[in-house]
Amino acid sequence: MDRSGKPARSFFGVTKMAIRHAVANGMKAVALGAGSYQGKVLRGAQVHGLWSAVVPPQPLEETWQQALTRPFPQAVEAGCA
């Protein structure tokens, strides 16, 4: 972000450049990275779930149990969880 609190325009420019490059080269998908699902979906992205494996500490504390058994909040907001 710049000092005014507005998102930096360079982020959007770089994203557009990556998409234009993909289209120009016949690519069918662009990996836009994890997170910020809602903003990406609002701009037309199709979000696909990714998986990861977590080896939690033993014994498993209640906070770990809670964190590992629910979807990521941003994924819920974007409607992809």
N, C-alpha and C positions, 0 to 999 in steps of 0.2 A: 504494500500500500504506500501511496505517497503521503505527504504530510497533511493533506486535506482529508484523509480518511477514505478516499475513493480508491477502488482497485486500480492498480497500475495498468495502463493500456497495453504495455508490452506483453503482458501475459496473454491477453486475447489475441494480439497480433501473432505471437509465436504459435498459439493453438491453431489459428486459421492457416498459417503457413504449413503446418504439419498435415492438416486435412487436405489442403490444396495439393501438396506433394503426393499424398496417398492417392488422390483421385487421378492426378496426372500420370501416375505410374501404375494404374490398374489395381491398386490394392483395395481390398474389400473391408478392411477394418483398421482402426487406429487405436492404439492403447493410450488412453488419456490419463492413466494412473489411478491409484486408489484414493478414495475420499472425495469430498465435495460432490457427492452423487446428485444431490438435488439440483444444483446449478447446471451440471452436465445434462441431466435429463430434461430440464427446462429448455436447453438449447438444442435438443433433438438427439442426444446420445442414447443408445440402447445399452443399459447396464447389465452385465452378466456377472453372476456370483463367482467369486474366487475362494479357494479353500486354503487353509494353512493348518499346520499341526502345532499344537502347543503342548509342551511337556511341563506341567505345573509342578511347583514344589510339593514335596511330601513332608508331612501330612497336608492334605488339601484344606486350606482355610476357607471359611464361609465366603469371604470376599472373592476369592478365586472361583469358587463354585458358582456364584452369581454371575460373574463376568463371563465365564465360559459357557453358560447355558442360555444366553439371550443374544439376539442379533445386535449388530452395531447400530446405534441410534440413527446415524446418517442414512444407513441402508433402509431403515424403517420409514424415515421421512420421504425418501425418494420412491418408496413403493416397490423396492426390489428385495425385500427380506420377508 
